[in-house]
Amino acid sequence: MTTLRRPHEMTKPKIGRATLRRARELLLERGEVPLGYMVNALLERSWRRSSDAGLAPEGRLPDAGRLEGRQLSQVAERQQEFVAHARPVMEYLHAQTRDSDSMVILADDHGTILQTVGDPDFLTRAERVALAPGVSWDERHRGTNGIGTALAESQSLVIQGGEHFLERNGFLSCAASPINAPDGRLLGVLDISSDERRYHPHTLGLVRAAAQMLENRLFEAYHGHCLRIRFHPLAEGIGTVAEGAVALSEDGWIIGANQQGFSLLGIAPADLGITPLSRVLQVRVSDLLDWNRRRPGEPMLVSRNDGSHVFVRVEPGRPQRAAATAAPPKAKASADALAALCTGDERIAAAVDKARKLIGKPISLLLQGETGVGKEFFARALHAAGPRRDGAFVVLNCAAIQQSLLEAELFGYAATLCRDEYPGRLREADGGTLLIEEIGDLPLPLQARLLGVMQDRQLTPLGAEKPVPVDVVLVCATRRDLRAEIEAGRFDAELYYRINGITLALPPLRQRKDFPLLLARLLEHLAPGRGLALEPAVARAFAEYVWPGNISQLVNALTAACALLDEDDSRIGWQHMPDDLVEELRWQPPPAAATGATTENLRELSEATMARAIALSHGNMSEAARRLGISRNTLYRRLRQTAQ
């Protein structure tokens, strides 16, 4: 455990890749790096550990213990709470680094990657070196790298380019920070990996701040029901990610802390449960509570035992929710996965009713709808409600992967001297469910291969000689009209009838009748127990907006807003919204029947509205039409009318 996060060599001089390669060679040949090569001690230690693990910079990797199918599902289930709290922070990080050839990674305390989010092209490059969920990046398996070395050294650090022990990882630059629980246990690592040429020196600071944000979320989740104190040498520091926080028992003993709390009070995890607050601060709990009654919310200046001072604010514990005292039966929870999708919209309720009748039956499901309407959410709920709920749920988005790589992603490949075996998404989903998103983008030759797998229930990986049995429930999703694609010769008719046992069309968000309740459900999911709501002006703008990105856009906006909230905030305002969304939300055209509007005024207003929608969509007419809440053909027709 580390109580102080020390950035690893933030001011270290840039060393060329050739120099690093030579230094590493000398370490392997002589057992030490000669003076003059300017390789820091941390990097030298990591290289030694990598070599001792039997790795060679350019040799074939040993079996890295990639988790597949049920194993990955079991790990994900164990880490469910950790991942749930980390996901909003990861989404916030990705929003800050979007379009920079980068990805955000969450790994557990063994270095196994749990979740990733990032730029699609970079995710594809990363998967070529197995930087993907289910793969261990412990130093023993992948040598010197951000995740594994941060775990080994228990500190935040950057591993850049040629500092990686394996040559194959030299294109990466990785900034990583450990994540600790309020009891001091190491939970995992948060990492931003990017193209080495695009690395920014502020990335480490960003990931460290995000790690503190996540640790503070975990502190609240574990100890929100306890008496807590928040403190900082500056009164203004309370309520920021830099504040210290400790949880107290009823009689005033320290039972949990965030990392700043350990550091500011000079205590260690071993001191939890055996250290009264009065041993580190010259104040009694009764005095703090009395101060809070007389001056609620105002920090109190308190002396530490070393003579220094901190400002302290006390917070009584929140009542524990009854639902947390006992877990409901598994079957009931899984059945509620589909029911949870029903928030008052008739079309969604009808789709859920039909889907429920398919559970456990050999009938293929095809989900249709615009991008972002929640096809993956729907498929996940169907999986969780069915008999394969304990198996893996795997997603392959055909539109997000280069077509030249799709065959390997779907069917996997055998091991060679140059690469490890990769099972492919079909085998990863063995015993569970595979969702193929945007199946209309799957090339025709691969459509024929997929049809063969569905018929024979076996596949032959690339480079392999023998077929492998596979048992998968397949759910397909698309934004395209597949019948039109068949007529155009771009989609295999036989595959269409194979995957289209029943089609469910999910409505776009602008057409749903359940927006208020859906919004409330999403806020509760993103910030359980906080009772968050939108400020009235923001709520009105949300209700009037057409949400061209559908539920995905709404979830991203709420995720960013929740990350920007202060600890005591319960209302989301304009200041918590991304700037580009604020511009769109605040720009709402007045109704067509505005009082006193002339025909000419309305025509000018219509032209301005269409022009702005097209500008905001960067010329994408389909997206502009969605913003306006009309079809693309209608948009073209109105543009022609205004041009006359």
C-alpha positions, 0 to 999 in steps of 0.5 A, spaced: 500 500 500 502 506 498 499 513 502 503 518 497 502 517 490 508 519 487 508 520 479 514 516 476 520 520 473 515 526 471 521 530 469 525 524 466 529 526 460 527 523 454 531 517 452 531 515 445 529 508 443 535 505 440 539 507 447 533 504 451 534 498 447 541 497 448 541 499 455 536 493 456 540 488 452 546 490 456 542 488 463 540 482 460 547 480 458 551 483 464 546 483 469 547 491 470 546 497 466 552 501 465 553 508 468 551 513 463 545 510 460 540 514 464 535 509 466 532 510 472 532 505 478 524 503 477 525 501 470 531 497 471 527 493 477 522 492 472 526 489 466 529 485 471 523 482 474 521 481 466 527 477 465 526 473 471 519 471 469 522 468 463 520 473 458 525 475 452 524 482 448 523 479 441 521 472 443 514 468 443 510 470 449 508 464 454 501 463 455 498 469 458 492 466 461 487 469 457 480 468 460 475 466 456 467 465 456 465 463 463 472 464 467 471 472 464 464 472 466 466 469 473 471 475 474 467 480 472 461 478 477 466 478 482 468 485 480 461 488 479 461 493 484 468 495 482 467 496 475 460 499 476 463 505 480 469 505 475 465 506 469 463 513 470 470 515 471 472 511 465 467 515 461 469 521 463 476 520 462 475 518 455 471 524 454 477 528 456 482 524 451 477 522 445 480 522 438 487 522 441 489 515 439 488 513 446 484 508 450 482 508 458 483 501 461 481 498 468 484 492 471 484 488 477 489 487 482 492 481 478 493 485 472 487 482 468 483 487 464 476 488 466 474 494 462 476 498 456 473 504 452 477 508 447 477 511 440 475 505 435 481 505 431 486 505 437 482 499 440 483 495 434 491 496 434 491 495 442 487 488 441 493 486 436 497 486 442 492 483 447 490 489 450 483 487 451 478 485 457 480 478 459 488 478 458 493 479 464 498 485 464 501 482 470 509 483 469 510 476 469 506 475 462 507 482 459 513 485 462 514 492 463 508 496 462 503 501 465 498 496 469 503 491 471 509 495 473 504 500 477 501 494 481 509 491 482 511 498 484 504 500 488 505 507 485 503 512 479 507 512 473 508 512 466 511 507 461 513 510 455 515 507 448 521 503 448 521 503 456 516 497 455 520 490 456 517 487 450 518 490 443 511 489 440 509 494 446 513 499 444 508 503 440 504 504 447 505 510 452 501 508 458 500 512 464 497 508 470 495 509 477 493 504 483 486 504 486 486 502 493 479 501 497 478 504 504 481 499 508 487 500 504 487 493 499 489 494 492 483 493 488 486 494 481 489 500 476 486 505 472 490 506 466 490 511 459 494 508 454 495 512 447 500 512 441 507 513 444 507 519 439 501 522 441 503 522 449 501 528 453 505 530 459 499 532 463 496 525 462 499 522 468 496 528 472 489 526 469 489 519 471 491 520 478 486 525 479 481 520 476 484 515 481 482 519 487 475 520 484 474 513 484 477 512 490 472 517 493 466 514 490 468 507 493 469 510 500 462 513 499 459 506 497 463 503 503 462 508 508 456 512 506 452 509 512 457 511 517 459 518 521 464 521 516 469 527 517 472 530 511 478 535 512 484 539 508 489 544 510 485 549 506 477 550 508 476 550 500 479 544 499 474 540 503 469 537 497 474 537 492 478 530 490 484 532 494 480 532 501 482 527 506 476 523 509 475 518 514 469 513 517 468 513 524 465 507 528 459 509 533 465 510 539 469 514 535 474 509 532 477 510 525 475 504 521 476 507 513 479 512 510 481 515 503 488 515 500 488 522 502 486 521 509 491 516 510 496 521 508 494 527 512 493 523 518 499 519 518 496 513 519 496 506 515 491 501 513 494 497 519 491 502 524 484 501 522 479 499 527 485 500 533 486 508 532 481 513 536 480 519 532 483 523 538 489 520 537 490 524 531 486 530 531 485 534 538 478 534 538 472 529 540 467 526 536 462 529 541 465 536 539 464 535 532 457 533 532 455 539 537 459 544 532 455 541 526 448 542 530 450 549 531 453 551 524 451 546 519 456 545 513 461 550 516 468 547 517 471 547 524 479 548 525 482 543 529 489 542 531 493 535 529 498 532 534 504 535 530 501 542 532 499 543 525 492 545 523 486 542 518 479 544 517 474 539 519 467 538 516 463 532 520 457 528 516 452 524 519 451 517 516 446 516 511 440 511 513 442 504 509 437 502 504 433 495 506 434 492 499 442 492 501 441 488 507 439 481 503 440 479 496 434 477 492 434 470 489 438 470 483 432 468 478 428 474 481 434 479 479 435 476 472 427 476 471 427 484 473 433 485 468 428 485 462 422 488 466 427 494 468 427 496 461 420 498 462 419 505 464 412 507 461 413 507 453 408 502 450 413 500 444 418 498 449 413 494 453 411 490 447 418 489 445 420 486 452 414 482 452 415 479 445 423 478 448 421 474 454 417 469 450 423 467 446 427 466 453 430 459 452 427 457 445 431 456 439 429 462 435 434 468 433 433 475 435 434 481 430 434 488 433 433 494 429 433 501 430 438 508 430 445 508 433 444 509 440 437 507 441 439 501 446 440 495 442 446 493 447 442 494 453 436 490 451 440 484 449 444 484 455 437 484 459 435 478 455 441 475 456 441 476 464 434 474 464 435 467 460 438 460 462 445 462 460 445 468 465 452 465 468 455 465 461 459 470 458 456 476 454 460 478 448 459 484 443 462 485 436 461 491 433 462 490 425 462 498 424 467 499 429 473 494 427 476 494 420 473 489 415 480 486 414 480 484 421 473 482 422 474 475 420 480 474 426 475 478 431 469 473 429 473 466 428 479 467 432 486 464 430 491 459 432 498 460 435 504 461 431 511 463 432 509 470 431 503 471 435 499 468 441 492 464 440 486 468 439 479 465 440 475 470 437 468 473 439 464 466 438 469 462 442 469 467 448 461 467 448 461 459 448 456 457 453 453 464 453 451 470 448 454 473 442 451 480 440 453 482 433 452 489 432 451 492 425 451 486 422 449 489 416 457 491 415 459 484 415 462 483 409 459 478 404 464 472 405 464 472 412 456 472 412 457 465 409 462 463 414 457 465 420 452 462 416 456 455 416 457 456 424 450 457 425 448 451 421 454 446 424 455 449 431 462 449 430 468 453 427 475 453 424 480 458 427 484 462 422 490 457 421 487 451 424 486 445 421 481 442 426 474 445 427 472 447 434 465 446 437 461 452 439 455 453 443 452 460 442 446 464 443 446 469 437 443 476 437 444 481 431 443 488 431 443 493 425 441 500 423 440 498 416 434 496 412 437 489 411 431 487 406 434 493 402 441 490 403 439 484 400 436 487 394 442 491 393 447 484 393 450 487 400 447 482 404 446 474 404 438 472 404 440 465 407 443 469 413 438 474 414 432 469 414 437 465 419 438 471 424 431 473 423 427 469 427 423 475 430 425 482 429 424 487 434 424 495 432 426 499 438 424 506 437 428 513 437 429 516 444 425 522 441 419 518 440 419 515 447 413 517 452 417 515 458 423 520 458 422 523 465 422 516 468 427 513 464 431 519 466 430 518 473 432 510 472 439 512 469 441 517 474 439 512 480 443 507 476 449 512 475 449 515 482 445 510 487 442 513 493 444 520 491 437 522 489 440 526 483 435 530 479 436 536 474 435 543 475 428 545 472 431 549 466 435 543 464 430 538 465 425 543 460 431 543 455 432 535 456 425 534 454 425 538 448 431 536 445 431 531 440 437 527 442 440 525 435 445 520 439 439 517 442 440 513 449 447 513 448 448 520 448 443 521 454 447 516 458 454 520 456 451 527 458 449 524 465 455 520 466 459 526 465 455 531 469 455 526 475 463 526 474 463 533 475 458 534 481 461 536 488 460 531 493 454 535 496 450 536 490 444 533 488 442 537 482 445 537 475 445 544 472 448 547 466 455 548 469 455 540 469 454 539 462 459 538 456 459 545 452 457 543 446 451 540 449 449 546 452 450 550 446 445 545 443 440 545 449 440 552 450 438 553 442 431 551 442 427 554 436 421 557 438 414 554 436 411 555 429 405 558 432 409 563 436 405 569 437 405 575 431 410 571 427 409 572 419 409 567 414 416 570 412 418 570 419 416 563 419 420 561 413 426 565 415 426 561 422 425 554 418 431 556 414 435 558 420 433 552 424 435 547 418 442 550 417 444 550 424 442 543 424 446 541 418 452 545 421 452 542 428 451 535 424 458 537 420 454 536 414 451 529 415 444 530 413 441 523 416 444 526 423 441 533 421 434 530 420 434 526 427 436 533 430 430 536 427 425 530 428 424 529 421 426 524 416 432 525 411 427 525 405 423 531 408 429 535 410 431 534 403 424 536 400 424 542 405 431 544 403 429 544 395 422 548 397 427 554 401 431 554 395 425 556 390 
